[in-house]
């Protein structure tokens, strides 16, 4: 089965194709190609020409001081203004490719082939880059959409369950942000890390169509698209506070639970709102607990004071307010401004602590 749709941007449209086996023919789609590839995909070496930049997909390599190495390698491989970059990998490779393609010789066209569930179900569309600086997660970046996105679901077959779970959490976040009907449609697919690839394809297609609405409605992250930060401010703090030992997708899942906890502490939910957040919380919590043996990061200690320190330094906050996406009384997401003071810090710390305690599988210090 092949699915395709277009994403409209201010600079034109680009196609998103969900299919099988396209990685086998990627080399024939463009001339003068330079590849940027996750080194975990080294087994596919024979499919590409020799003009490859291989990168280890680590948070350290997604930092501003490391990106000059990629740019120098582009130059060494003879990349010029007529060259096309093909990036193959997960979200870290996508961030590196988006940023470097946008600034190399003032911008080259590029194609993205996501290789993880998280990147296929979420980050592959939207054209945003996020780059770490001096230990701060995603402090700089830009928006530079690809020429096309090619999703080869066969790449999911060998992914560990932890990675699939992380992608499912990003997918349910998008659907929850979109509408009550969208998240119910997602849950009706019974999404789990043990799904067959064809079932995961349906999940990916549904989540990306929901995200398409946000991108086309608010391309530059000024209003509606900001709701897709649901779980991220809390999740990024968990990532950074554990030195990125908790991977992004899992952290976002837990971050949504923290956001729900904080919201429930601050306001009284309507019956409909309580039902909405319960459906989401039950899905995230049960997915983690049922698959706890397949999620190695659950054994990592979480130092709450370090997590709160990273939360305090999130780039989305202002000097006087925390800026977080949380459910309102009806369960619909809102961007809230919370005054910075001792009481709000205590409440935020309590939300982190309670959400982690509910999961009963993290060692909290």
N, C-alpha and C positions, 0 to 999 in steps of 0.2 A: 504494500500500500504506500502511496506517496501523497503527502499533503503539502500545499503551498499557499502562501498568502504574501501580500506586500505590506511593508511598513512605510507609511508616508512621513517624510521629514521636510523641513524648510528648504533642504537642498535637493529634493527629489525623493524617489522611492527606492527601496531595495527589497529584493525577494528573500523570503525565508522558505527553504525547502526541507521537508522532513521525509527521509527516504532510507533506503538500504543500499549498502555497497558503494556509495558515491566516493568514498575515500580511495577506491581502486582506480578512479579515473580523474582524480583531482589534477594531476600533472598536465592533462590535455586541455584544461579549461582556459588557460592563460599562457601567453608567451612572456619571456623575460621575468620569470618568477623567482623570488627569494622566499624561502620557507622559514618560519619561526615556529619551532616545534618543541613540545614538552618532551624532555629526555626520557620520560616513562614510556613513550611510544617508539622507542628505538627499534622495536621489532618490525616497524613499518618502513625501515630505512630503504628497502629496495624499491618502494613505490615513488620515491622522490629523486630529483636530480641532486647533484652534489652541492648546490647552493643552499645550504641549510645552516641556520643558527639554532643550535640545540640549547635549551635552557632548563635548569632544574626549577620546578614549580614550587618555590618556597617564598614565604613572606619576605625573607631577607633579600631575595632577588627582585622582588616587586618594590624596590626602594629607589628613590631618586638618584642616589649615588651609584647604583648598579646599572642604570639604564644607559649610561654612556657606553658601557661595554657592548651592548646590543647594537647601538648606532654605529660604533666603530666597526663591528663585524659586518653590518650592512654595507658600509663603505668598502671594506676589504673584499666583499663578494661582488663589487661592481654595481651595486644598486644605484640607479639614476632616476631622473624624473619620469621616465617611461616604464619603470619597473613596477611590478605588482607584488604586494606582500600577501602570502597565504599563511595564516596563523592556525595551528592545530594544537589544541590543548584545552585545559579547563580555564576557570576564571582568572587565575593569575597570569597565564599566557595571554588571555584576552586583554587584561589591563596593560600588560607590557606592549602588546601589539598596537592597541588603540593609541596609546600615548606616543610610542616611537613612530608609528606610521604617520601620525598627525604632524610631527615636527621635523621628520627627516626630509630635507630639501623642500621644506614648507608644505609637505603633505603628499603621500602616495596613496593610490587606491589599494584597498586590501579586502581579502575574503576571510571570513571566520568559519572554521570547522570545529565546533565544540566537542570535547571528548569526555565530558563528565555529565552526570545527571543534573547537577546544579547549574552548569553553564547551559545545558540544553533547555532546561525548564524555566530559566530566568534570565541570566545575564547576557545571553547571546544577542538579545534584541535591546535596543536603546542607545547603543553607541557610547556609553560612558566609560571613562577610565578612572581608576582610583589607585593612587600610588602612595606608599608609606614614606614618611620622612622622620628621621631621628627617633624611631620607635613609636611614632604616632600613626595609627592606622588610617589609611585613605585620606591623608591631609591635603593632597593636591590631586588634580586631575582635570579632564576636559570632556567634551562631547564630540566625537568624531565617528559617525556611523560607517560601517563597512559597506562595500559594494554589494555584497551578498552574504547570506548565512546559509550554510549547508550542514544539515543535521543528519548524521549517519547513525541511526540507533543501534547498529550492530556493534558500535564501540562500547555500548553499555554492558555487553554480555560478560565481560571479565571484571567489572567493577566490584570492589568489596561492598558489603551491605552498608557500612557506615557512610560511604559516599552517596549511595542511592538515597539513604534516609535524609541526608543533608539536602539533596535536590528536591525531595518530596516536601520538606519543610519550607523551602523557598517557594515552591509551587502553591502550597496551601496558603501561604502568606499573600500571594498575589490574588488568589481567588477570594480570600476573606476580604481583602481591601476593595475588591471590585464590587461584590454584592452578596447578599444572603443566598440568592439562587445559585451564584457561581460556586460558592464553597460547598453547597449541598450537591451540586453536580460533580464536583471533585470527589467528595466523600462517597458518592454513589458508585464511583469507579473502584472502590475498595483498594486505594493505593497502599502498597507495601513493598519492601525491598525484595520480596520473593516473587513479584509479578513477572510474567513473561515479558520479553522485549516488546512484543506487539501491544500489550496492555500499557506498558510504560509510554509507548508512542502516543496513545490516546491521552494520557495524563499530560504529556508535554504539549501536545497540540492545544488542549483546553487551556492550560496555564498561559501559553504564549498568546492566544487570542485575547485573554483577559488583559495581559500586559500591553498588548497592541493598543488597547483603548487608552491606557494611561499615557503611553508615549505620544500618540497622535493628539491627545487632548492637551498635554502639557509637556512638550518636547524638552524644555529647558529647566525642568524641576522647580517651578515657581509656585505650584499650587497642588493640584490633585496628585501628581506623581510623587510628591513628598510623602504621601501616605504609604508608599512602598518601603519606607524606612521602618515600618512596623517591626519590632523585634531587633532592629539593627543597632540602635544606640545602646541598648542593654547587651545585645549579643557581641558587639565589637568590644565592649568592656570585658566580657568574659574571655574573648579571644586574647586580647592584649594582656589581661591580668594573669593569664596562664602561659604567657610567652608563646601563644598560638598553638598550644598543645591540644586545646579544644578546637577542632576545625570549624570553618565558617558556618556551614549548614546546620550542624548540631547546635552551635552557639546561637544561631538565629531562632531555632526551635525553642531553646530554653529562654531566649530573650523575649519571645512572645508570651511565654508563661509569666515572666517577670512583669511585663507590661499589663497583662490581665490582672495579676495580683495587685499591682499598684493602683490600677483603676478601681478595682473592687474595694480597696481600702478608702478611696477618696469619695466615692459616690454610690448611690443606691441604684442598681440596675433594674430596669423594667423586666417583666417576665420574658419578653421577647429578647431583650438584651442579654439576660442571664442564660437563656437557651443558646444564643449564638456563641457566646464566649465559652460555654460548657462544651459545645460540639467541637470547637477548635482545641480547647485545652485537653479534652479527653483523647482526641486523635494524637496530638503531639506526645502527651504523657504515655499513652499506651504503646505508641510506636517505639519510644525509647525503652520502656520497661520490658516489652516483649522481646526486643532485640538487644538487650543489654550486653549479652555475651559477645555480640558482634561489633560493639562500640568500645574500642580500647581506651578512648579518652576518658571514659567514666571513672577510671581508676586514678586519674590525675587529681591531686589536691587543689582546691580552689581557695585562695587567700582572699577573703572578702575585702580586706582593706586595700589590697592592690587593685582589685576589680573596681572598687569605688573611686580610687585615684584615677584610673583610666576613664571611668565614666565622667568624672568631673572635667576632664580635658577633651571631651568630644567636641569636634569642630562645629557641631550644629548648635551648641549652647551659646548664649550671649553672656555678657559680664554679670547680668543680674538674674537671668532665668535659665532653667533647664528647658530644652526643647525636645519633647518626646511625643511619639505617636502612640496613643492608647485608645481603647474602646470608650465611647461615651455611654450614657445611660441606656441607650437603645442597642448598644453593641456595635454601632457604626464607628469607624475609626475617625479620630480627630487629631490634629496637631496641637498639643497643649503646651502652654508656657507655665512652668512651675517656678515660683519665686525661690531663689536660693537662700535658704536659712537653715538653722539647726533642725527644725521640725521636718522640713522636706527631706533633708539628708537622712534623718532617722527613718522616715517612711520609705525612702528608696532602698536603704540598706535592708529594711524589714522585708520589702518585696523580693529582693534578691534572695535573702535567707529563706523565706517561706517557699518560694518556687523551687529552690534546690532541695529543700527538705521534703517537699511533696514527691519529688522523684526518687528519694531514698537510695540513690546510687552514687551520689557525689560525696567526696570527703571534703567538708567545708571547715576551713580554719579561720 
